[in-house]
Amino acid sequence: MALKITVIGTGYLGATHAAAMAELGFEVLGLDVVPEKIAMLTEGRVPMYEPGLEELLRRHTAGIEGATGRLRFTTSYEEAGEFGDIHFICVNTPQKHGEYACDMSYVNSAVESLAPHLRRPALVVGKSTVPVGSADLLAARLAELAPVGADAELAWNPEFLREGFAVQDTLHPDRIVVGVAGDRAEKLLREVYQTPIAEGSPFVVTDFPTAELVKVAANSFLATKISFINAMAEVCEAAGGDVVKLAEAIGYDERIGKKFLRAGIGFGGGCLPKDIRAFMARAGELGADQALTFLREVDSINMRRRGHMVELAREAVGGAFLGKRVAVLGATFKPDSDDVRDSPALNVAGQIQLQGAQVTVFDPKGMENARALFPTLAYAATAAEAAEGAHAVLHLTEWREFRELDPASLGEVVAERRILDGRNALDPDVWRDAGWTYRALGRPMA
Ligand SMILES: NC(=O)c1ccc[n+]([C@@H]2O[C@H](COP(=O)([O-])OP(=O)(O)OC[C@H]3O[C@@H](n4cnc5c(N)ncnc54)[C@H](O)[C@@H]3O)[C@@H](O)[C@H]2O)c1
């Protein structure tokens, strides 16, 4: 009989995973503790912006006309426990308030809520990003709380999806990593992922600690790469060099590669910053903190970018923000997402406003979330509206729509034709030809 799957926590990761599992042919039940989220998903609406996700959801959600009906949603752990052979844990693991460490309370709560309803053999598969050592503890807790005892098994299967490409990455992962304690778990996970495995996705089987570490190691590497090029941008500015040319030139070396070498205002979002901090905290607990001291520098280079962008903007408007209007293009931490968690763009916008400027923000998809997080900023319905009367326009999230802006017509509405490119994604020549002063991080003035 076909495996039945539950997905616990239907946020960015879980909603995508649930829809993707239904697409792969499984019967799926998604569970969340937020009833409004479940109500939306049940109607085939996605509570976040993710390209292609709503279509996928509507293709499978029971009750939607023409849907396969393989996907349903609930808030009941009892129902989930009865329904599933495999339970994916996709709840959030944020940074603890006032500490670097990871807040495991949501994962613990999910396992403790589910376990008492496991009355037949089941596999619980953690996908959330957790500190190394968590799976061992959770496996013991699971066997202790589940009526079925040790037949409630645990596996860890970290997730590598990128927001903005979540559907593609989930259906066609570049690798599948599973940490297992036995053959049964591996066999079941091979069955779950048989389609991507058949397509050629590498399937890496390992133990719990390695599986947990793969995820944070990957994020640490990416964060380091970004901070590396941003450190080079700082040196370029001091020396009169051009970081964009530098990145192009080093990127031709195959050992280095071109990706993730775009200097700018740095990384943010719900993953990278909190994951590298939690990794440092966990290494400290393990007595291996020296191994990760470089991540402190990576974090600090990254946070410095935001302050530096604010300084560039201040300089651009003549040395003080008071009485100046600043347009901010972009609110999300990256394009093709509505996610504003720890967004460098919003952070910069907020700092500039606190220093006395009138800041107006526009983002193609992140307006609602931005408003909820920073209600005191002004928001405009279009890029042109945000730019009206601006003494400087800041490009802070590299949406395609911003790359395609027409500098000539935008130039009609601003007070001063000054653009600061916080993502090194615009074409300086095009903007300069239209009479703008173009400045970017790590590049010469003209
Ligand atoms: N977003 C990404 O791109 C991404 C990528 C890879 C890994 N991850 C990891 O996946 C995990 C989830 O991230 P996310 O971005 O989807 O977070 P999210 O905040 O969007 O979603 C988490 C969901 O879990 C629900 N939840 C919380 N406690 C619950 C409980 N006890 N029972 C049931 N549901 C509960 C929340 O209501 C929310 O809907 C994190 O560990 C994150 O680090 C995220």
The ligand as an SDF file (V2000), in Angstrom:
LIG
                    3D

 44 48  0  0  0  0  0  0  0  0999 V2000
   12.6240   28.7760    4.5690 N   0  0  0  0  0  0  0  0  0  0  0  0
   13.6300   28.1680    3.9890 C   0  0  0  0  0  0  0  0  0  0  0  0
   14.0730   28.5320    2.9090 O   0  0  0  0  0  0  0  0  0  0  0  0
   14.2920   26.9620    4.6360 C   0  0  0  0  0  0  0  0  0  0  0  0
   15.2030   26.2060    3.8950 C   0  0  0  0  0  0  0  0  0  0  0  0
   15.8220   25.1030    4.4980 C   0  0  0  0  0  0  0  0  0  0  0  0
   15.5650   24.8260    5.8290 C   0  0  0  0  0  0  0  0  0  0  0  0
   14.7090   25.6010    6.5380 N   0  0  0  0  0  0  0  0  0  0  0  0
   14.4450   25.2590    7.9360 C   0  0  0  0  0  0  0  0  0  0  0  0
   13.1400   24.7290    7.9880 O   0  0  0  0  0  0  0  0  0  0  0  0
   12.5130   25.0610    9.2240 C   0  0  0  0  0  0  0  0  0  0  0  0
   11.2150   25.7810    8.9610 C   0  0  0  0  0  0  0  0  0  0  0  0
   11.4960   27.0080    8.3100 O   0  0  0  0  0  0  0  0  0  0  0  0
   10.3750   27.8790    7.6220 P   0  0  0  0  0  0  0  0  0  0  0  0
   11.0790   28.9770    6.9160 O   0  0  0  0  0  0  0  0  0  0  0  0
    9.4400   27.0200    6.8530 O   0  0  0  0  0  0  0  0  0  0  0  0
    9.6290   28.4750    8.9260 O   0  0  0  0  0  0  0  0  0  0  0  0
    8.1610   29.0870    9.0070 P   0  0  0  0  0  0  0  0  0  0  0  0
    8.1660   29.9380   10.2220 O   0  0  0  0  0  0  0  0  0  0  0  0
    7.7680   29.6620    7.6950 O   0  0  0  0  0  0  0  0  0  0  0  0
    7.2150   27.8230    9.2460 O   0  0  0  0  0  0  0  0  0  0  0  0
    7.1650   27.0940   10.4160 C   0  0  0  0  0  0  0  0  0  0  0  0
    5.7310   26.6280   10.6320 C   0  0  0  0  0  0  0  0  0  0  0  0
    5.6730   25.7320   11.7380 O   0  0  0  0  0  0  0  0  0  0  0  0
    4.4880   25.9920   12.4740 C   0  0  0  0  0  0  0  0  0  0  0  0
    4.6350   25.4590   13.8320 N   0  0  0  0  0  0  0  0  0  0  0  0
    5.3400   25.9640   14.8880 C   0  0  0  0  0  0  0  0  0  0  0  0
    5.2450   25.1400   15.9450 N   0  0  0  0  0  0  0  0  0  0  0  0
    4.4770   24.1100   15.5640 C   0  0  0  0  0  0  0  0  0  0  0  0
    4.0330   22.9240   16.2250 C   0  0  0  0  0  0  0  0  0  0  0  0
    4.3800   22.6560   17.4780 N   0  0  0  0  0  0  0  0  0  0  0  0
    3.2380   22.0800   15.5430 N   0  0  0  0  0  0  0  0  0  0  0  0
    2.8900   22.3360   14.2660 C   0  0  0  0  0  0  0  0  0  0  0  0
    3.2810   23.4190   13.5900 N   0  0  0  0  0  0  0  0  0  0  0  0
    4.0700   24.3010   14.2350 C   0  0  0  0  0  0  0  0  0  0  0  0
    4.3580   27.5010   12.3990 C   0  0  0  0  0  0  0  0  0  0  0  0
    3.0210   27.9100   12.6870 O   0  0  0  0  0  0  0  0  0  0  0  0
    4.7680   27.7700   10.9520 C   0  0  0  0  0  0  0  0  0  0  0  0
    3.6640   27.7210   10.0710 O   0  0  0  0  0  0  0  0  0  0  0  0
   13.5560   25.8630   10.0020 C   0  0  0  0  0  0  0  0  0  0  0  0
   14.2940   25.0100   10.8100 O   0  0  0  0  0  0  0  0  0  0  0  0
   14.4370   26.4230    8.9030 C   0  0  0  0  0  0  0  0  0  0  0  0
   15.7340   26.7280    9.3720 O   0  0  0  0  0  0  0  0  0  0  0  0
   14.0440   26.6500    5.9650 C   0  0  0  0  0  0  0  0  0  0  0  0
  1  2  1  0
  2  3  2  0
  2  4  1  0
  4  5  1  0
  4 44  2  0
  5  6  2  0
  6  7  1  0
  7  8  2  0
  8  9  1  0
  8 44  1  0
  9 10  1  0
  9 42  1  0
 10 11  1  0
 11 12  1  0
 11 40  1  0
 12 13  1  0
 13 14  1  0
 14 15  2  0
 14 16  1  0
 14 17  1  0
 17 18  1  0
 18 19  2  0
 18 20  1  0
 18 21  1  0
 21 22  1  0
 22 23  1  0
 23 24  1  0
 23 38  1  0
 24 25  1  0
 25 26  1  0
 25 36  1  0
 26 27  1  0
 26 35  1  0
 27 28  2  0
 28 29  1  0
 29 30  1  0
 29 35  2  0
 30 31  1  0
 30 32  2  0
 32 33  1  0
 33 34  2  0
 34 35  1  0
 36 37  1  0
 36 38  1  0
 38 39  1  0
 40 41  1  0
 40 42  1  0
 42 43  1  0
M  CHG  2   8   1  16  -1
M  END
$$$$
